[in-house]
Amino acid sequence: MSDPGSHAAVTTAAVDGVPAVRVNGDRSLGQLVSSATAEMSALVHDEIALAKAELRQDAKRGAMGGAAIGIAGVFALFSLPVLSFAAAYGIHNWGLGLAWSFLIVGGAFLLIAGVLALIAMRKFKRVKPPEKSIASAKETAAVLQTVKPHPRPVHETGKTVARSSA
């Protein structure tokens, strides 16, 4: 329900041949729409700038994390031969021959590789195609195949239509 004591005074006037509607003598409707459009545009631009700043910061953090994990992987890779020799010589100190010690360490590595390969095969078998995306793409393709383009008017030869992007 509206308040009987509050009446908005609406006046119309023509400015440059265009009717302008003013509410309570403030700004015209066109000015309000223009102001709202400008503010929405500024808001969208600010949101985009904020998203870019956040993504830039996250990208830097991700790059630093990726570099750190890469360097850690290199050091771990370089440590494998050293630790393998240490394990082989440690087994050799228990009284086994040096060749048998290295064979035991090599066999342990092959056993670990086999277990990891089995785990990987189980994970790969669980991978399924993206059924929802495929169904959506097929549905979109079916809809687009049934759509007929609007007929274009025939233009005189020699006349070209100027594009807005040109």
PEQUIBEL-V914804 format. One line per field, one symbol per residue. phi: phi as a letter, one per 40 degrees, with the letter a starting at -180 (. if undefined). psi: psi as a letter, one per 30 degrees, with the letter a starting at -180 (. if undefined). A space follows every 50 residues. Layout:
# PEQUIBEL-V914804
phi = ???
psi = ???
This chain:
# PEQUIBEL-V914804
phi = .ccccbbccbbbabbfgbcbbbbfgccccccccccccccccccccccccc cccccccccccccccccccccccccccccdcccccccccccccchccccc cccccccccccccccccccccccccccbcccccccccccccccccccbcc ccccbccgcbcccccc
psi = klkffjkkjklklkjhfkkkkkkggblleeeeeeeeeeeeeeeeeeeeee eeeeeeeeeeeeeeeeeeeeeeeeeeeffeeeeeeeeefeeeffflleee eeeeeeeeeeeeeeeeeeeeeeeeffkllieeeeeeeeeeeeefffkklk kkkklkkfklkklff.
